[in-house]
Amino acid sequence: MLLSTSGTSSERKLSSGQHLELPAIDFTVIYVGFDAVADPKLREYLQNLPTSFVLSEEAVGRLRASGAQVQRHSAAFRMLVERLAQPQ
């Protein structure tokens, strides 16, 4: 069974020809990149990490912590959190 999602309508058409009423979906794009890391030494460290499936525990920890910090300081992320906190 396939679901057609073209257009902005909340009505979706299944491959069987049936129509399905679904709620609208809101997307929020949150940019998380090394250039948003405030500390220049940390930013340089992250930018110089190899592209690899094998990183040291320290590198993984610094990547995760930096990503979380950049996300927390993102205006788009804060707006999303506020929107999700509002009662439906």
N, C-alpha and C positions, 0 to 999 in steps of 0.2 A: 504494500500500500504506500503510495507516494503522497506527499503533501505539497501543494503548490502555494508558495508564499509571495508571489509577485504582487506589487502594488502596496499601498499603505493601509488598505482596508483590514479590519480585524476579521473579515470573512476569509476562510481558507477553503480550498477545494481539494478533496481527496481524489486520487486516481480513479476511484470507483464512481466518481461523479457526484458524490455526496458533498454537501457544504457543511463546514464545521465553524462554529462561532468561537473564536479564541480572543483572549484579552490582548490589547496592544502591548508591544514590547518596547521598552525604552532602553537604549544602549548608552553607556557612558564610557568614553575613551579616556584612559588615564595613562599618560606618558611616564614611563620610568626608564631613565637612561643615565648612563655614566656622567654625561655633561651636566646633569642636575645635582650631582654630589657636590656639596658646598666646600668640603675640605680639598684643596688642590692636590695635596700629597696623596690622599686616599683615592681621589679621582684618577690620578696618573697611575697609581698601583693597579686599580681595577681595569683601566684601559689597556694596560700592558700584560694582563693575564692572557695565557694562551687559550685558544679555542680548543677545548679538550673535554673529553668525558671523564678525565681523571685529574682532579684538583686536590690540593692538600686540604685538610680539615680547616686550617686557618683561612685559606682562600675562600672556601665555601661559606664559612662563618662571616667573613667580611662582606662577601657578595650579598648574602641574605640580609645582614644588618643594614647595609647601604640601601638595598632595595626597599626595605621597610621604612627607612628614614625618608627616602625620596617620596615614597607613596604618602606617608603621613603629612608631608609638607606640600603635597599637591592640592591646589585649589579645587580641581575636578573631583579628587577623592573626598575631600571634606564636604563638598556639595552633595556627593552621592550618599555619604554617611548621614547627612542631615535629612536628605529626602527619604532614605530608608527608615529613619527614626520616626517619621511622621506617621500618625495612625492612618490607616486606610479607610 
